[in-house]
Amino acid sequence: MESSSKNTQIPHSYNLDPIYSFFCWCSGARLYLLRSCPTDYNKFFGIGIIVFLTGVMASITGFYALFTIFDSILLAIIFGIFWGILIFFLDWYIVASLKKEERILSELLFALPRIILAILLAVVISRPLELKLFEKEINGVLQTIHSEGSIEFNQLADKEYQEVIKLKGENEQLTNEIKQKEELRNSLFTLMIEEAEGRSPTSRVGKGSVYNEKKAEYDKIDLELTELKGRNNQRIEKNLEIIGNLEKDKQAQVSKSTNEIRKADGLLARLEAVSVLSENNTTVKYASWFIFILFVLIEASPILVKILSRRGPYDELLDKEEFEKQIEYKKQKIKAKILANNYLELLKQKDELQIESEKRNNEKLIKEIEIAKEEINKMAVGKWKQNEIDSLSSDVIRELKEESEIENSVKEPEKDNFTEIVVANLVSVNKEKEE
């Protein structure tokens, strides 16, 4: 940023306090331009404080949100710092990229995506804060939700373990059978005693025939009771063993489910509890909306301040610097384009010269090849001619020799000299032709 100030003529530069400079930098302002605009100091200082404090608040809420999820202070601190820095630079980008124009409508259209982003950031920051503010009420709602969940699970477990109820009913029925048999036996024993004591309708004291009948019937029922007890008690004990195992499994599932339900108090469960609390309590609902709107205003306030405020000296200097940079870049672009065109023209000329040179070289080479072909043809003709002469001379010499041999056999020796002379002349003629 400081290097770009060399191209822009700044009237007079004032020194800023380090803290003042920091918060003005947080507002997205270019400090080397802002130093010469003292009337804009407070505006950018206020915007920078809001952006910085928004990042601090985001760091706190991020710490609480992650601590609620992972229950780890170290992770919560690391994430809180990271989240605060992320939100801070997002806000910094929003206010730094928003330029003050002369028309508010165009500024609003340009700032609309940034306002939407500010609303989303407000939601992200305000929700963890709501969870912390309504923590006690949320805990109460979570306990209610946990209790309802436990009750529902118990009901489901009862439906799943219907066999327990069936076995308990069977044991109760078996016990009632034993009780009924015992009552019958006891009533027979009473009648038998009354008969022996003379208090029966017969009024006869002693063990008579009626007493013996009642005694036989009593013995019979007592024997049936003994057998019934042995049979039913055995079934009851077996059913109780099965019931104990089923009850143990059921209790284990209920305990496990209860522990899981109680552990379900993370971020999502608390958000759900806030929703339930807002539906049942209008005060919490209005407070939640108030916190959300407050953070939306806090997030959007730097943008709104830039849009609603008038153009100041800083905006004029910024436009001037950008205009000068654009002109400079356009000049560089034109120069680069001219150089590129010249370079392409030179390459074109070079290619043309190279093609012309190759063409000339090719023509010269073709001419040399034609000359060489002519020389080769002449040499071939001369060689053929010489071969023909040599063959002809050898034929003549052979014929002359043959004739001389024939003549030698019939003529005188003088003629041999004549033949030799002729042959010698032919040989010399051939040598002259070769030369």
N, C-alpha and C positions, 0 to 999 in steps of 0.2 A: 504493500500500500504506500509506503513512504517513497519508493522510487517513482511512483506515478505522479507524485506532487511536483516533480521537476518540470513537467509539461504544463501544469496548471498554475497560473499566477495567483497566489493567495495573498490578500491584502496585508494582514497582520496576524501573527500567531501568538496566542496566549498560552501560558503554562497551566496545565491542569493538575490538581492534586491526584496522587496515585489512586486513592479510593474513588474519587470522582471519575478518573480516567477508566477505572475498571468497570464501573456501572454504566458509563457511557458506551464502553465497548460491548457490554452485555446487551445494549439496545440495538446493536447491529450498525452503529454509526462508524464512519471512517474518521479516526481521531485526527489525522493530519488536516482534514477539512474542517472538522468541528472546532478545532482550536482557534480558528479565525472567525467563528460565529458565536460570540458569547451570549447572544439573545436566545439561542437554541439549547444552551446548556441544560437548563432545568427540565425541558421537555424530554430530552434523551436520557437524562439522569433518572427521571421517574419511570420511564419505560424500562430501563435497565434493571432497576430495583425489582419491578414486578416480574420480569423474566427470571431473575436470579432467585427470588423467593418462591416462584412457582417450581423451579427445579429442586429447591430445598424441600418443599412440601411433597413433591413427587418422590423424593428419596425416602422421606419418613413413611409415606403410605406404602411404598414398595417394600420397605423393611418389615412393616407390620403384616403385609399380605404374605410374604414368603415365610415369615416366622409362623404364621397361622398354618401354612401348608406343611412345612418340613420340621418345625419345632427345633430349628438350629440357629443360634445367634450368629455364628460365623457366616453361614450361607446368607442369612438375612441381611447382615451388614454389607457383604460383597454385592449382593443383588441390589440393595437399597442405593448404594453409591453408583452402581452402573445405571440403574433406572433414573436416578436424579440427573446424572450427566446426559443421558439420552433425551429426556424430556427438556432439559435446559437447551441443548443444541437444536432440538426441533423448534422450540419457541424462538430461539435466536435466528434460525433460518427464516422463520415466518416473518419476523419483523425486519430482518435485514433485506429480504428479497422484495419487500413491499415499498414501492416508490410513491412519493407524493406527486400526484398529477394535478392539473388545473380543473378537471371535471370530476365531481364526486361520483357520478353514476359509473363512469368507466373504472374508477378506483374500486367501487363496490363489486363490480363484475370481476375485476382482477383479483380482489381479496376474497371472493366467495369460497374457493377451494381451501384457502387458509383458515377461514372462519369455520368451515366444516371440520377441518383437522383440529382446530382449537376446541370444538365441542367434543370430539372424540377423546381428546386428551383430558378434558374436564371430567368425562365419565370415568376414565381410567383412574384419575387421581381421587375423585370424590368418593367412590365406592368403598375403598379400604378405610377412609376416614369415617364414613357412616358406620361401618362395622365396629370401629373402636368406640365411637360416641355412644352407640346403643348396645354395648357389649353385654351389660347385665340383662337387659330385656331379651336380647338374642339368646343368652344362655337359658333363660326361662322357657322360651319358645322351643329351644332344642331339647330341653328335658321333657316337655310335653310331647314333642314329636317322637322322642325315644320311647316314652311310656306307651304311646299309641302303637308304635312299631312292635314293642315287646308283646303287648296284648294281642295284636293281630297275628304275630308269629305263634303265640301260645295256642290261639284258636286253630291255626293251620296245623300245628303239631297234634292237637287233640283229634282233628279230622284224620290225620295221617295214622294215628295210633288208636283207631277204633277197636282194635282187638283187645286192648286193655279193658275198656268198658265192658266188652262182651264177656271176658273172663271174670271180671268182678261180679257181673250179674249171675254168671253160672255158679260162682262160689257162694253167692248169697242164696241162690236157690237150693244148693246142696246143704247149706247150713240150716235153712228152713225145714228141709225134709227131716234132718236129724232132730230138730226141735219138736216138730210135729210128732215124730215117733216117740220122743222122750215124754211128751205130754200124754200121749196115749198110754204108755207104759205106767206112768205115774198115776194116771186115773184108775187103771186096773189094780195097781198096788193099793190104792186108797179103798177101792171097793172090796178087795180081799181082806184088808184089815178090819173094815166095818163089819164084814160077814163073820169074821172070827170073834169079834167083840160083841156081836148081837145088835149092832146099830143099823143093820140092813133091814129091808122090808120084811125078811123072814123072821126077824127077831130071835134067831136061834144062836146061842153062844156056842163057840167051838168050831172045829173044822169038819163041817159036814160036806155033803155032796156039792152044794152050791159053792162052798169055799174051794173045793177041789177043782171045780170047773173054772172058777175065776183064777185059781193058781195055775192051772194048765194054760189058760189063755195068756196070763201074765208072763209065764216062762217063754211062751212062743213069741210074744211081742218083744221081750227082752233079748231073745236070741236074734230076732230080725234087726233090733236096734244095734246090737253089737256088730252084726255083719254090715249094716248100713253105715255105721260110723267108720269101720275100717275101709270100706269102699269109697265113701264120700271124702273122708279125710285125705286119702291118698290122692284123689283127683284135685282136692283143694290145694294140697301142698304142691302138686305139679303146676297147677294154675298160678299159684303164688310165685313160684320160681320164674315162670314165663313173664308174669307181670313185673317182677323185680328187674329182669333184664331189659324189658321194654321201657320201664320207667327210667332206668339208668341211661339208656340211649336217648330217650326224650329229654331228660334233664341235661345231658351233655350238649345236645343240639340247642336247647333253649339257652344254656349258659354261653355257648359260642355265639349264638345270634345276639344275645344281650350285650356281650362285649363288643361285637362288631357295630351294633347300633350305637353304643356309647362312644365308640371311637369315631363315629361319623359326625365330626364337628369341624370339618375342614372349611375351606373357603366356599366351596359350592353349597355346603349345608348351611353356612351362615348367610349366604346370599338368599337362599330359599327362606330362611327364618326371617330375614328382613322383609321379604315379599309378603310372608304371612302376617308379620307384625304390622306392615303398612295397610294391609286389607282390614285388619281388626282394629287398628288404632289410627284415627284420622290425624292425631297430633304427630305421630311418627311419620305419617305419609307427607304431611305438609313440611315437616322439618327436613325430610329427605329431599323433597323438591327444592326447598330453599337452599340447601347445601349444594345441590347440583347446579342451580341457577347462579349461585355465588361463584362457583368455580368456572362456569362458562363465561361469566363477566370478567373474572380475573384473567382467564386465558385470552379472551377476545379484547380486553382493554388496550393492550399495546397497539393492536390493529386499528381499533376504533379511534384511539388518540391520533394516530397518524392520518387516518382518513378525515376526521373532523377538524383537525388543526389546519391553520393556513400555511401556505408555502413560506418558508423562511430562507434566510441566506444560505443555510446548509444545502437546501434542496437546489438552489440556483447554482451553487458551486459544483454540486454533484452532477447536475445536468451538463454544466459547462465541461467538466472533466470527461464525462462519457462522450460528449459530442466531439471533443478534441481527439479522444482515443479512436472514435469511429473514423474521423477524417484521416488520422494517421494510419490506421489499419487499412483503410481503403486505398491510400497512396501506396502503401507497401504491397497491397494486392495487385494494383495496377502495374507497379514496377516489376513485380514477380511475373505477371502475365506477359509484359513486354519482353522481359528477359527470356521467358519460356518460348515466346514466338520467334525471337531472334535465334535462339538456340535451335529451334526446329528448322528455321530457314537455312542456318548454317549446315545442319545435318542433311537437309535436302540438297543443297549445293554440293556438299561433299559426296553424296551418293551419286549425283549426276556426273561429277568429275571422275569419280571412280569407274562409273559405267562407261564413260567416253574413253577413258584410258584402257580399260579392258577391251573395248571394241577395237581400238587402234592396235593393241597388242595381238588381238585375234586376227585382224586383217593381215598384219605383218607375218604372223605365223603361217597363215594360209598361203601367202605368196611364197614364203620360203619352202613350204611343203610342195607347191607346184613346181618350183625350180628344181627341187631335189628329185621330184618324179621325172622331170624331163631329162636330168642328168643320168638318172638310173636307166631310163629307157634308151638313151644314146649308148650308154655303156653296154646294155644288154644286146643292142643291135650290133655294135662293134664286135662284141665277143662272139655273137652268132656268125657274123661275117668271117671272122678269123677262123672259127671252127670249120666253116664251110670251105674256106681256102685251104686250110690244113688237110682236110679230108680229101679235097680235090687233088692237091699236090701229092699226097701219099698214094692216091689211086694212079696218078700219072706215072709216078716213080715206079710203082709196082709193075704197071704195064710195060714201062720201058725196060725194066729189069728182066721181065719175062721175055720180051722181044730180043733183048740182048743175049739172053741165055740161048734162045732158039738160034739167033744169028751166029752166036759163037760156035754153035755145033756145025754150021755149014759155011761160014765166011771166014775171012782172014782175020788175023789179029788186029789189023789197023782199025777195023770197025769198032773194036772194043774201046779204043781211045776216043772215038767219036761219041760213043754212048756215055762215057764217063764225063766228057766235056759238057754234053747236054744236061746231064743230071746235076753237075756242079752249077751250071747256069740257072737251072730251076731253083736250086737251094738258095743261091744268092738273091734271086728275085724275091723269094719268100721272105728272107731276112729283111730286105729293103722295105717290103710292104709292112712287115711287123713294126719296123722302126717308124 
